[in-house]
Amino acid sequence: PNIILIMVDDFGHECVESYGGESYSTPQLTKMAQEGAQFNHAHSQNICTPSRVQIMTGKYNVRNYTRFANLDHSEYTFGNALKKAGYATCIAGKWQLGGNDQTIKNLGFDEHCLWRINGANNERYVSPTLLTNGKAQYYPGLYGPRLQQDFVTSFIKRNKEKPFFVYYPMTLPHYPFQPTPDSIEWDPKRNPKYNDTVFFKDMVLYLDKLVGELIEFLVEENIDKNTMFIFTSDNGTDHRIRSLQNGISVAGAKGKMTQDATHVPFFIRWPEVIPKNTRIDALVDFSDIYATLIDVAGIKDAENQEKNQRDGHSFLGLLTGEKKEIRDHSFCWYMERTDMTDIKSFIQDKDYKLHSDGRFIDKSADRFERNPIDDSELLEEQKKLKEKFKHQMDYYLSLRPERIPYKNSQAIQ
């Protein structure tokens, strides 16, 4: 099957109508949920670079995270695996992992159209600079997300006769918040630094439109049924944004350690495999995506899996109905920017969460994690679960080398 993986930028689950979001219009994502699967317990990392490293390598950050805006370029990614298996591979959108066009090729991508990479570090929206297959170009008056979407559809059109993989870390709807070409206030000569949170809703509507256009393009090309189309987000919403979800006011939690920082929308449309209106309540996280993609592609990755010690589990069985769960916990290890001393972590399942500072949270009763359960109030089953979480966290923390050197680090600050 063909594979398309969209990961938008700073967009929590509370923003999407099918998850109870009330502040923004997301008709195409709603339609995607109706035509395929919606995951109700999907977790990213809590900020962008950690998620980008984890989703591409299938490893928890405790194993291989070096610093903000950097990926160790010796890592083996899902781009490498799928290219080796015969897929035409493409990446378009936001990079922010250091390096240059040769880095992108070394990490498994035949073609690219990227922002936030050496040669394309200026604006992402109005009048962007993009690095396209090694060539940096400035586009005065044009809109970056539209240019990158056009690149994706062009790539697909040129490669639709063989299996293709498109990794599309979309730049929307990250700060700065600006009018889109569909906004009444759109001005192609606008100062690219302009910012006003009132336009977040326009950016959400535009990203939703791009998703719908891409699905319609696949239908027109008669390749949608054999295309696994995944949509998710790299982390929760920007802290400057407040949204309504099921009548509750939810502040953006990007960068925090609360559940709204990592609980992200997650949809998969794949008509040949997934029945309509499928709802999946199993726990999944970003480490599972690598494992799933190689499973879907039929790649025998046992040797590489053992060598690279990946943490993910394939969720293909959840899509086919053969499995109900694939994991009983998820781990998050978070290093604040480049500070090697301020490190936080947590273990969670669908109901409870243990932070590295000892706070134990009942997620269903304490969504915003303001009232951790005191040890004296724990029920017997909760005591057992907390102890189990402690052992799991100790295991993961033991995997961290004393210091991971900043290999190949051409990070953009």
Secondary structure, 3 states (H helix, E strand, C coil): CEEEEEEECCCCHHHCHHHCECCCCCHHHHHHHHHCEEEEEEECCCCHHHHHHHHHHCCCHHHHCCCCCCCCCCCCCHHHHHHHCCCEEEEEEECCCCCCHHHHHHCCCCEEEEECECCECCCCCECCEEEECCEEEECCCCEHHHHHHHHHHHHHHHHCCCCEEEEECCCCCCCCCCCCCCCCCCCCCCCCCCCCHHHHHHHHHHHHHHHHHHHHHHHHCCCCCCEEEEEEECCCCCCCCEEEECCEEEECCCCCCCHHHHECCCEEECCCCCCCCEEEEEEEECHHHHHHHHHHCCCCCHHHHHHHCCCCCCCHHHHHCCCCCCCCCEEEEEECCCCCCCEEEEEECCCEEEECCCCEEECCCCCCCCCCCCHHHCCHHHHHHHHHHHHHHHHHHCCCCCCCCCCCCCCCC
